[in-house]
Amino acid sequence: MLHLLWRHEQTDLYGQYSTYSEHFQAIHHNLAEKISEYKPFAAEINQAQEMLETADAQQQWDLLAPGV
C-alpha cells in the first residue's frame, strides 16, 4: 500500500478487480519495480521510523506525567 498511490479504498485499491489479491497479482511487477527504487534507502527509512516511534512514546510519557 505504501508503493501504490490511492485515496479511495473501494475505487483505487480494488480497482477493476473483485478482491485486493486479484489487483495485487495484476500490478505485482509494477510494485516490485517501485520497491526496488526505495531499497537503497532502507536504512534511512528505518531510522526515520524508529525516531518517529521514539518521539511519539516520549511525547505520550510527557503528557501522562509532565515534569517527571
VMD Tcl script that builds the backbone (N, CA, C; Angstrom):
set m [mol new atoms 204]
animate dup $m
set s [atomselect $m all]
$s set {name element resname resid chain x y z} {
  {N N MET 1 A 0.816 -1.193 0.000}
  {CA C MET 1 A 0.000 0.000 0.000}
  {C C MET 1 A 0.861 1.259 0.000}
  {N N LEU 2 A 2.074 1.146 0.504}
  {CA C LEU 2 A 2.939 2.313 0.523}
  {C C LEU 2 A 3.461 2.676 -0.857}
  {N N HIS 3 A 3.493 1.730 -1.750}
  {CA C HIS 3 A 4.059 1.956 -3.068}
  {C C HIS 3 A 3.012 2.118 -4.151}
  {N N LEU 4 A 1.762 2.208 -3.771}
  {CA C LEU 4 A 0.667 2.378 -4.715}
  {C C LEU 4 A -0.121 3.626 -4.308}
  {N N LEU 5 A -0.198 4.579 -5.216}
  {CA C LEU 5 A -0.949 5.793 -4.909}
  {C C LEU 5 A -2.441 5.467 -4.846}
  {N N TRP 6 A -3.076 5.881 -3.761}
  {CA C TRP 6 A -4.507 5.638 -3.620}
  {C C TRP 6 A -5.101 6.648 -2.656}
  {N N ARG 7 A -6.373 6.920 -2.848}
  {CA C ARG 7 A -7.118 7.809 -1.972}
  {C C ARG 7 A -8.384 7.133 -1.465}
  {N N HIS 8 A -9.082 6.455 -2.348}
  {CA C HIS 8 A -10.348 5.820 -2.003}
  {C C HIS 8 A -10.185 4.306 -2.062}
  {N N GLU 9 A -10.413 3.672 -0.942}
  {CA C GLU 9 A -10.178 2.235 -0.834}
  {C C GLU 9 A -10.955 1.445 -1.880}
  {N N GLN 10 A -12.208 1.723 -2.014}
  {CA C GLN 10 A -13.040 0.929 -2.921}
  {C C GLN 10 A -12.639 1.097 -4.383}
  {N N THR 11 A -12.353 2.307 -4.792}
  {CA C THR 11 A -12.061 2.523 -6.211}
  {C C THR 11 A -10.595 2.331 -6.550}
  {N N ASP 12 A -9.693 2.743 -5.681}
  {CA C ASP 12 A -8.267 2.701 -6.002}
  {C C ASP 12 A -7.595 1.388 -5.623}
  {N N LEU 13 A -7.930 0.830 -4.484}
  {CA C LEU 13 A -7.278 -0.407 -4.061}
  {C C LEU 13 A -7.901 -1.644 -4.701}
  {N N TYR 14 A -9.198 -1.623 -4.865}
  {CA C TYR 14 A -9.837 -2.732 -5.577}
  {C C TYR 14 A -9.608 -2.598 -7.081}
  {N N GLY 15 A -9.631 -1.356 -7.564}
  {CA C GLY 15 A -9.518 -1.143 -8.994}
  {C C GLY 15 A -10.686 -1.783 -9.710}
  {N N GLN 16 A -10.416 -2.442 -10.795}
  {CA C GLN 16 A -11.473 -3.111 -11.559}
  {C C GLN 16 A -11.631 -4.566 -11.147}
  {N N TYR 17 A -10.987 -4.945 -10.046}
  {CA C TYR 17 A -10.979 -6.340 -9.597}
  {C C TYR 17 A -11.938 -6.519 -8.426}
  {N N SER 18 A -12.295 -7.752 -8.154}
  {CA C SER 18 A -13.261 -8.009 -7.085}
  {C C SER 18 A -12.588 -8.211 -5.733}
  {N N THR 19 A -11.263 -8.463 -5.724}
  {CA C THR 19 A -10.541 -8.618 -4.458}
  {C C THR 19 A -9.217 -7.878 -4.524}
  {N N TYR 20 A -8.676 -7.611 -3.351}
  {CA C TYR 20 A -7.350 -6.993 -3.277}
  {C C TYR 20 A -6.297 -7.912 -3.876}
  {N N SER 21 A -6.433 -9.194 -3.644}
  {CA C SER 21 A -5.461 -10.168 -4.149}
  {C C SER 21 A -5.393 -10.158 -5.668}
  {N N GLU 22 A -6.528 -10.097 -6.302}
  {CA C GLU 22 A -6.543 -10.045 -7.764}
  {C C GLU 22 A -5.853 -8.791 -8.273}
  {N N HIS 23 A -6.124 -7.681 -7.625}
  {CA C HIS 23 A -5.496 -6.419 -8.021}
  {C C HIS 23 A -3.984 -6.497 -7.798}
  {N N PHE 24 A -3.571 -7.055 -6.680}
  {CA C PHE 24 A -2.150 -7.207 -6.391}
  {C C PHE 24 A -1.461 -8.059 -7.447}
  {N N GLN 25 A -2.070 -9.165 -7.810}
  {CA C GLN 25 A -1.480 -10.043 -8.826}
  {C C GLN 25 A -1.320 -9.305 -10.152}
  {N N ALA 26 A -2.254 -8.431 -10.473}
  {CA C ALA 26 A -2.195 -7.697 -11.732}
  {C C ALA 26 A -1.091 -6.642 -11.743}
  {N N ILE 27 A -0.794 -6.047 -10.595}
  {CA C ILE 27 A 0.201 -4.967 -10.554}
  {C C ILE 27 A 1.488 -5.374 -9.852}
  {N N HIS 28 A 1.646 -6.643 -9.578}
  {CA C HIS 28 A 2.798 -7.142 -8.829}
  {C C HIS 28 A 4.131 -6.693 -9.437}
  {N N HIS 29 A 4.285 -6.773 -10.735}
  {CA C HIS 29 A 5.548 -6.410 -11.380}
  {C C HIS 29 A 5.832 -4.918 -11.239}
  {N N ASN 30 A 4.812 -4.093 -11.373}
  {CA C ASN 30 A 4.991 -2.649 -11.203}
  {C C ASN 30 A 5.395 -2.319 -9.772}
  {N N LEU 31 A 4.788 -2.996 -8.809}
  {CA C LEU 31 A 5.136 -2.763 -7.407}
  {C C LEU 31 A 6.570 -3.177 -7.120}
  {N N ALA 32 A 7.009 -4.286 -7.696}
  {CA C ALA 32 A 8.381 -4.748 -7.481}
  {C C ALA 32 A 9.380 -3.719 -8.000}
  {N N GLU 33 A 9.097 -3.107 -9.132}
  {CA C GLU 33 A 9.971 -2.057 -9.660}
  {C C GLU 33 A 10.001 -0.857 -8.732}
  {N N LYS 34 A 8.847 -0.458 -8.235}
  {CA C LYS 34 A 8.757 0.707 -7.344}
  {C C LYS 34 A 9.491 0.437 -6.031}
  {N N ILE 35 A 9.334 -0.767 -5.503}
  {CA C ILE 35 A 10.010 -1.135 -4.251}
  {C C ILE 35 A 11.524 -1.109 -4.436}
  {N N SER 36 A 11.994 -1.554 -5.589}
  {CA C SER 36 A 13.440 -1.566 -5.835}
  {C C SER 36 A 14.010 -0.154 -5.881}
  {N N GLU 37 A 13.205 0.838 -6.231}
  {CA C GLU 37 A 13.662 2.231 -6.204}
  {C C GLU 37 A 13.975 2.688 -4.790}
  {N N TYR 38 A 13.212 2.218 -3.812}
  {CA C TYR 38 A 13.364 2.651 -2.428}
  {C C TYR 38 A 14.353 1.792 -1.640}
  {N N LYS 39 A 14.702 0.640 -2.152}
  {CA C LYS 39 A 15.541 -0.301 -1.422}
  {C C LYS 39 A 16.887 0.289 -0.984}
  {N N PRO 40 A 17.576 1.082 -1.822}
  {CA C PRO 40 A 18.855 1.645 -1.377}
  {C C PRO 40 A 18.743 2.571 -0.159}
  {N N PHE 41 A 17.546 3.058 0.115}
  {CA C PHE 41 A 17.334 3.990 1.219}
  {C C PHE 41 A 16.689 3.321 2.431}
  {N N ALA 42 A 16.710 2.011 2.483}
  {CA C ALA 42 A 16.030 1.267 3.547}
  {C C ALA 42 A 16.550 1.649 4.933}
  {N N ALA 43 A 17.855 1.813 5.079}
  {CA C ALA 43 A 18.423 2.146 6.391}
  {C C ALA 43 A 17.920 3.503 6.873}
  {N N GLU 44 A 17.893 4.480 5.981}
  {CA C GLU 44 A 17.416 5.814 6.356}
  {C C GLU 44 A 15.933 5.795 6.702}
  {N N ILE 45 A 15.165 5.026 5.948}
  {CA C ILE 45 A 13.732 4.931 6.215}
  {C C ILE 45 A 13.488 4.281 7.570}
  {N N ASN 46 A 14.203 3.207 7.858}
  {CA C ASN 46 A 14.060 2.540 9.159}
  {C C ASN 46 A 14.451 3.456 10.294}
  {N N GLN 47 A 15.538 4.211 10.111}
  {CA C GLN 47 A 15.978 5.142 11.152}
  {C C GLN 47 A 14.915 6.212 11.394}
  {N N ALA 48 A 14.331 6.744 10.337}
  {CA C ALA 48 A 13.282 7.755 10.484}
  {C C ALA 48 A 12.063 7.180 11.197}
  {N N GLN 49 A 11.682 5.942 10.858}
  {CA C GLN 49 A 10.543 5.317 11.530}
  {C C GLN 49 A 10.824 5.117 13.009}
  {N N GLU 50 A 12.026 4.681 13.343}
  {CA C GLU 50 A 12.378 4.493 14.754}
  {C C GLU 50 A 12.352 5.811 15.505}
  {N N MET 51 A 12.850 6.881 14.877}
  {CA C MET 51 A 12.823 8.192 15.525}
  {C C MET 51 A 11.390 8.642 15.774}
  {N N LEU 52 A 10.517 8.425 14.800}
  {CA C LEU 52 A 9.120 8.811 14.980}
  {C C LEU 52 A 8.459 8.021 16.101}
  {N N GLU 53 A 8.731 6.722 16.163}
  {CA C GLU 53 A 8.153 5.892 17.217}
  {C C GLU 53 A 8.665 6.308 18.581}
  {N N THR 54 A 9.945 6.583 18.686}
  {CA C THR 54 A 10.543 7.005 19.953}
  {C C THR 54 A 10.029 8.368 20.369}
  {N N ALA 55 A 9.942 9.291 19.420}
  {CA C ALA 55 A 9.466 10.636 19.729}
  {C C ALA 55 A 8.019 10.578 20.198}
  {N N ASP 56 A 7.215 9.753 19.555}
  {CA C ASP 56 A 5.819 9.634 19.942}
  {C C ASP 56 A 5.691 9.056 21.346}
  {N N ALA 57 A 6.491 8.059 21.662}
  {CA C ALA 57 A 6.457 7.461 23.002}
  {C C ALA 57 A 6.863 8.490 24.049}
  {N N GLN 58 A 7.907 9.258 23.756}
  {CA C GLN 58 A 8.352 10.287 24.700}
  {C C GLN 58 A 7.264 11.334 24.892}
  {N N GLN 59 A 6.604 11.726 23.831}
  {CA C GLN 59 A 5.529 12.709 23.929}
  {C C GLN 59 A 4.380 12.161 24.770}
  {N N GLN 60 A 4.052 10.897 24.610}
  {CA C GLN 60 A 2.981 10.292 25.394}
  {C C GLN 60 A 3.333 10.278 26.877}
  {N N TRP 61 A 4.587 9.944 27.194}
  {CA C TRP 61 A 5.011 9.968 28.599}
  {C C TRP 61 A 4.947 11.382 29.151}
  {N N ASP 62 A 5.343 12.374 28.350}
  {CA C ASP 62 A 5.292 13.769 28.803}
  {C C ASP 62 A 3.854 14.202 29.078}
  {N N LEU 63 A 2.921 13.708 28.273}
  {CA C LEU 63 A 1.515 14.053 28.516}
  {C C LEU 63 A 0.976 13.344 29.750}
  {N N LEU 64 A 1.424 12.109 29.950}
  {CA C LEU 64 A 0.955 11.313 31.066}
  {C C LEU 64 A 1.499 11.833 32.398}
  {N N ALA 65 A 2.779 12.130 32.422}
  {CA C ALA 65 A 3.423 12.589 33.658}
  {C C ALA 65 A 4.332 13.772 33.370}
  {N N PRO 66 A 3.749 14.953 33.190}
  {CA C PRO 66 A 4.568 16.122 32.874}
  {C C PRO 66 A 5.520 16.465 34.015}
  {N N GLY 67 A 6.727 16.841 33.627}
  {CA C GLY 67 A 7.716 17.250 34.604}
  {C C GLY 67 A 8.438 16.123 35.298}
  {N N VAL 68 A 8.158 14.887 34.958}
  {CA C VAL 68 A 8.810 13.743 35.608}
  {C C VAL 68 A 9.993 13.322 34.786}
}
mol reanalyze $m
mol bondsrecalc $m
mol representation Tube
mol addrep $m
